[in-house]
């Protein structure tokens, strides 16, 4: 897979700017404290950290699922609808495929467009395109129960991409899949990213996954959830099989791994 | 493949053959007991006498069958619509739930036989009274199953709909109602059986007479007249109606769920 990346990163206004966001759950848990994060158009940002570091919470706040307790989120380059959410520009891929079991693949991918009031006929082109990008055209009539875990995830990705979002939020999407399927899906996501210019915020607990995918890695630490380190990696590198065994990938892994141990155990940390 | 089809055909044959064989053995035993003990027909008629009564009394029994069938299906239909609509209202509004759920429970837990005479006073016709009784009994399982179903929607799916800015109407129509289908089908199966039982019990309690009376009245009438073969014939027709309702509701459930729901899918391993 030849994935030419980073060419579409331009020094434009950020897509998303979180400023000093904190989140206190009603049970008293301080899930996030003072998290500031900007995402520029075309970036692939991984949120990496131990469980309980608030990475999923941060993603949900960006998506508008459950607001922040304090701080602000700005969308400098998108229109905001009356509900205070950016209009049709974000999509979410959950840890589970969350497909509607009573709908076939086509109708699952059609859902976001249907909810926007598009007719099935007028949406069919976009749905077919989305299915094609994840290689599931032949399965358009299949029901979710007939698909493997990896295929369900592909449908979930197609559903997220069908609205042509500017920002794709992914919450440990491949954590439940086997290693081989996960690598394949990682490559698919990278292809999508390169072809569409979408920005991605990718929550993961895998050092290797984050090092392979990202142009930027945000390492978080727990209790309370906050950002430990935020650094750019492998800008402009081509992610393919060769990259997986390259020196720069190995060094990135080492760097990320080191940062993560610091975040978890604080040795020499700051 | 051919082997697989043969297997399936054999399975089907067994599924039909075994119950029929058991039924045949029971009828034969019934006949043998009556013949061997010399039981008089006004205590226990033999199967032949019941069959003869079914044919001879068909002009009396058939209209009664039609009446009972009509009441049962109308009650079930009303209960389906009422139970579903009320369930949606209960789930949409906390206020509505607090106000009306207790009333639904009270209506359910009060024995229908006890209210039937009262309902009879306030309704213009006996048929109407029977319909209301049957409705009250069939209504609750549909309501409670539907409420349960509407509340059991996967939280991730709700998040998904919120994320895509779905209106409450869209969430109801595209998510909650389809997700509640398996529960609705359970309510339908229970309600279908109960509406027949209630239609019969209510007619016992209401004691309708003459024209427009249902099978329950014919049952009692036959008992009073010691026309036991006709009683058995009426009973047979009630059983047939019950089986038909069960088959119909099961078929509807299969039709709606077989593409996607685990309950209607054969396990493959």
Interface residues (C-beta under 8 A of the other chain):
Chain A: X63 X64 X65 X81 X83 X85 X90 X91 X92 X94 X96 X98 X100 X101 X102 X111 X112 X114 X115 X116 X143 X144 X145
Chain B: X154 X156 X157 X159 X160 X161 X162 X163 X164 X165 X166 X170 X174 X175 X178 X179 X181 X259 X260 X261 X262 X265
